Amino acid sequence: MQNDRVAAGFEMGGAGVEARMAILADTVERNILDLLRSQGWTGRIAENNLYAEYIVVEAQKGDLTKKVALLYSASTDAGHLRALAETVDAVHTNEHSFGVRRYDLATGRSMTSVNDFGTTLVGWNKQMAPQVQGRPIRRRPTKQRRLVAEDPYAAVWTRLEQFSSVNVASKLIAQRIREAGKEPVADTVTAKAEGLAFSVRNAVDYLRSTPQESLTKRIISAYYGCMSLASAEMLAAPAGPASLDDLESFTKNGHGLFTLNTTPGDFGALGVGVLASGFFMHYANFLGADTSTFPGDRAKSPEQVAARPLRTFCTLGDLLAAVPEVGDLVASATGAKLRWVAPIPAPRTQMSGFSAMNVQGSSYLWLLDRSGQITPEDIVQEGWPIAELARVDASDPEFVRTGLGRGGGIYRCRVDHPDASYYSDVVPIHRSAFMDGTALILPPLLGLNTYRSLAFVTLYALSIAARYMPNTWRRVEGGDQDHNLAVVKTLLSVYERHLPQEFLEEIIDERISAVQPGSLY
């Protein structure tokens, strides 16, 4: 009887029904089946109802099976809708608008456009791979300031140098305290402002003239300039130290780092460890890093290094491999495993691109690994809110589009951000004028949860090598370790340009965009 009614309906509709079902079938292929395949599901058309003009797709992934119905029109007969409600998990209509939700009284269920099938699919994916609670990351400033100048580097320094004035520093300190919901106290503002002004003046003295100096002096100046800017960052923050006296108490126990030369003459093998005292430990605490496992004493042998807590000791080579701006140089010089990935929206899905940001608080990304040596465990241990992590097969046509070439690798993942608009609000995205795109850094040490803290430790290790390891440093400048020279020189150029801007952002609590006139971005 039902078949007769379907046939009769088709005959009555004639070519019109045939045309509408063809449109529906094309929409199913492009908006449902293709999306299912891109998410690792298998899909097939389970029912093609000509009379009611809908198609049912059955999807399967692992042990989970789901069904979705696509209606040509939301005005489908209530009887068919009630029948569908008992057999499918979701209903969508062939109306191409986003977020328009219709409530069907016949079934008590809502229907949305097929353009919103991505939202349905994310919900299914979360049944298989539940949402992950990631570690909190340091909040980025929300206000933005755009600097336009022929020399953006000089423009950044001009904004920094103004805080060498105690009067200007006082106004900033008071403003930030008010923005934190508190009333400024005159003595507190004065003490913090004097410390901020002193720290900025020190940073200017160390960093402004470094490009014209010798390599060794540039390294030492860059390190102490970085320490001065870190001091300025802490003093400018309402919750930071109250005065220079507090900062002095941080440095009474040293810099909070140590080195161990386990392989004499090998520049990249120079070991660097963190300590539970000294300046860096306090700075890492200020940045929100977990320093509870920082050891209290220095390791003096490889055996003692092996007994230390995980990720409290690494090599200079590991630190250099975690700097995205010199990744190609490191790969050419040493072939080391690069400790960063480049996130891009996952292609061929409705959840990629700008529209990806609002799919049930989740975004799908590809993580490009230039060296092809990063393991899933490397990514998982960072504690990011990532699920569905899987390697993309090199035979995938989209793999070629990335331009990775041989040796590279790609991971695909879901980043959950239910309380934020963008995935960049829940993972520590690194941006730089020296990079095409962005990066997620896999720091080799605990406590390096920001780019500037990574720079601090890296510059410390370089300064030790340049000052106290003459044999190794001689070989870097013109011997069997000279393959590292281009890496070090380029790294310094990046730090000298990028670090002042990053610290300025933290000091004034505003994002900075420093560009030349006529720039689009």
TABELBEL-V105182 format. One record per residue. N is the residue number from 1. SS is DSSP state (2 for helix, 1 for strand, 0 for the rest). BURIAL is I if it has 24 or more other C-alpha atoms within 12 Angstrom, else O. Layout:
# TABELBEL-V105182
n = (N:N)
ss = (SS:SS)
burial = (BURIAL:BURIAL)
This chain:
# TABELBEL-V105182
n = (1:2:3:4:5:6:7:8:9:10:11:12:13:14:15:16:17:18:19:20:21:22:23:24:25:26:27:28:29:30:31:32:33:34:35:36:37:38:39:40:41:42:43:44:45:46:47:48:49:50:51:52:53:54:55:56:57:58:59:60:61:62:63:64:65:66:67:68:69:70:71:72:73:74:75:76:77:78:79:80:81:82:83:84:85:86:87:88:89:90:91:92:93:94:95:96:97:98:99:100:101:102:103:104:105:106:107:108:109:110:111:112:113:114:115:116:117:118:119:120:121:122:123:124:125:126:127:128:129:130:131:132:133:134:135:136:137:138:139:140:141:142:143:144:145:146:147:148:149:150:151:152:153:154:155:156:157:158:159:160:161:162:163:164:165:166:167:168:169:170:171:172:173:174:175:176:177:178:179:180:181:182:183:184:185:186:187:188:189:190:191:192:193:194:195:196:197:198:199:200:201:202:203:204:205:206:207:208:209:210:211:212:213:214:215:216:217:218:219:220:221:222:223:224:225:226:227:228:229:230:231:232:233:234:235:236:237:238:239:240:241:242:243:244:245:246:247:248:249:250:251:252:253:254:255:256:257:258:259:260:261:262:263:264:265:266:267:268:269:270:271:272:273:274:275:276:277:278:279:280:281:282:283:284:285:286:287:288:289:290:291:292:293:294:295:296:297:298:299:300:301:302:303:304:305:306:307:308:309:310:311:312:313:314:315:316:317:318:319:320:321:322:323:324:325:326:327:328:329:330:331:332:333:334:335:336:337:338:339:340:341:342:343:344:345:346:347:348:349:350:351:352:353:354:355:356:357:358:359:360:361:362:363:364:365:366:367:368:369:370:371:372:373:374:375:376:377:378:379:380:381:382:383:384:385:386:387:388:389:390:391:392:393:394:395:396:397:398:399:400:401:402:403:404:405:406:407:408:409:410:411:412:413:414:415:416:417:418:419:420:421:422:423:424:425:426:427:428:429:430:431:432:433:434:435:436:437:438:439:440:441:442:443:444:445:446:447:448:449:450:451:452:453:454:455:456:457:458:459:460:461:462:463:464:465:466:467:468:469:470:471:472:473:474:475:476:477:478:479:480:481:482:483:484:485:486:487:488:489:490:491:492:493:494:495:496:497:498:499:500:501:502:503:504:505:506:507:508:509:510:511:512:513:514:515:516:517:518:519:520:521)
ss = (0:2:2:2:2:2:2:2:2:2:2:2:2:0:2:2:2:2:2:2:2:2:2:2:2:2:2:2:2:2:2:2:2:2:2:2:2:2:0:0:0:1:1:1:1:1:1:1:1:0:0:0:0:1:1:1:1:1:1:1:1:0:0:1:1:1:1:1:1:1:1:0:0:0:0:0:0:2:2:2:2:2:2:2:2:2:2:0:0:1:1:1:1:0:0:0:0:0:0:0:1:1:1:1:0:0:0:0:1:1:1:1:1:2:2:2:2:2:2:2:2:2:2:2:2:2:2:2:0:0:0:0:0:0:0:0:0:0:0:0:0:0:0:1:1:1:1:1:0:0:0:2:2:2:2:2:2:2:2:2:2:2:2:2:0:2:2:2:2:2:2:2:2:2:2:2:2:2:2:0:0:0:0:0:0:2:2:2:2:2:2:2:2:2:2:2:2:2:2:2:2:2:2:2:2:2:2:0:0:2:2:2:0:0:2:2:2:2:2:2:2:2:2:2:2:2:2:2:2:2:2:2:2:2:2:2:0:0:0:0:0:0:0:2:2:2:2:2:2:2:2:0:0:0:0:0:1:1:1:1:1:0:0:0:0:0:2:2:2:1:1:1:1:1:0:0:0:0:2:2:2:2:2:2:2:2:0:0:0:0:0:0:0:0:0:0:0:0:0:0:0:2:2:2:2:2:0:0:0:0:0:0:1:1:1:2:2:2:2:2:0:0:0:2:2:2:2:2:2:2:2:2:2:0:0:0:0:0:0:1:1:1:1:1:1:0:0:0:0:0:0:0:0:2:2:2:2:2:1:0:0:1:1:1:1:1:1:1:1:0:0:0:0:0:0:2:2:2:2:2:0:0:0:0:0:1:1:1:1:1:1:0:0:0:0:0:2:2:2:2:2:0:0:0:0:0:0:0:1:1:1:1:1:1:1:1:0:0:0:0:0:0:2:2:2:0:0:0:1:1:1:0:0:0:0:0:0:1:1:1:1:0:0:0:0:0:0:0:0:0:2:2:2:2:2:2:2:2:2:2:2:2:2:2:2:2:2:2:0:2:2:2:2:2:2:2:2:2:0:0:0:2:2:2:2:2:2:2:2:2:2:2:2:2:2:2:2:2:2:2:2:2:2:2:2:2:2:2:0:0:1:1:1:1:1:0:0:0:0:0:0)
burial = (O:O:O:O:O:O:O:O:O:O:O:O:O:O:O:O:I:O:O:I:I:O:I:I:I:O:I:I:O:O:I:I:I:I:I:I:O:I:I:I:I:I:I:I:I:O:I:I:I:I:I:I:I:I:I:I:I:I:I:I:O:O:O:O:O:I:I:I:I:I:I:I:I:I:O:I:O:O:O:I:I:O:O:I:I:O:O:I:I:I:I:I:I:I:I:O:O:O:I:O:O:O:O:I:O:O:I:O:O:O:I:I:I:I:I:I:I:I:I:I:I:I:I:I:I:I:O:O:O:O:I:O:O:O:O:O:I:I:O:I:O:O:O:O:O:O:I:O:O:O:O:I:I:I:I:I:I:O:I:I:I:I:I:I:O:I:O:I:I:I:I:I:I:I:I:I:I:O:O:O:O:O:O:O:O:O:O:I:I:I:I:I:I:I:I:I:I:I:I:I:I:I:I:I:O:I:I:I:O:I:O:O:O:O:I:I:I:I:I:I:I:I:I:I:I:I:I:I:I:I:I:I:I:I:I:I:I:I:O:I:I:I:I:I:O:O:I:O:O:I:O:O:O:O:I:I:I:I:I:I:I:O:O:O:O:I:I:I:I:I:I:I:I:I:I:I:I:I:I:I:I:I:I:I:I:I:I:I:I:I:I:O:O:I:I:O:O:I:I:O:O:O:O:O:I:O:O:I:O:O:I:I:I:I:I:I:I:I:I:I:I:I:I:I:I:I:I:I:I:I:I:O:I:I:I:I:I:I:I:I:I:I:I:I:I:I:I:I:I:I:I:I:O:O:I:I:I:I:I:I:I:I:I:I:I:I:I:I:I:I:I:I:I:I:I:I:O:I:I:O:O:I:I:I:I:I:I:I:I:I:I:I:O:O:O:O:O:O:I:O:O:I:O:O:O:O:O:I:I:I:I:I:I:I:I:I:I:O:O:O:O:I:I:I:I:I:I:I:I:I:I:I:I:O:O:O:O:I:I:I:I:I:I:I:I:I:I:I:I:I:I:I:I:I:I:I:I:I:I:I:I:I:I:I:I:I:O:O:I:O:O:I:I:I:O:I:I:O:O:O:I:O:I:I:I:I:I:I:I:I:I:I:I:I:I:I:I:I:I:I:I:I:I:I:I:I:I:I:I:I:I:I:I:I:O:O:O:O:O:O:O)
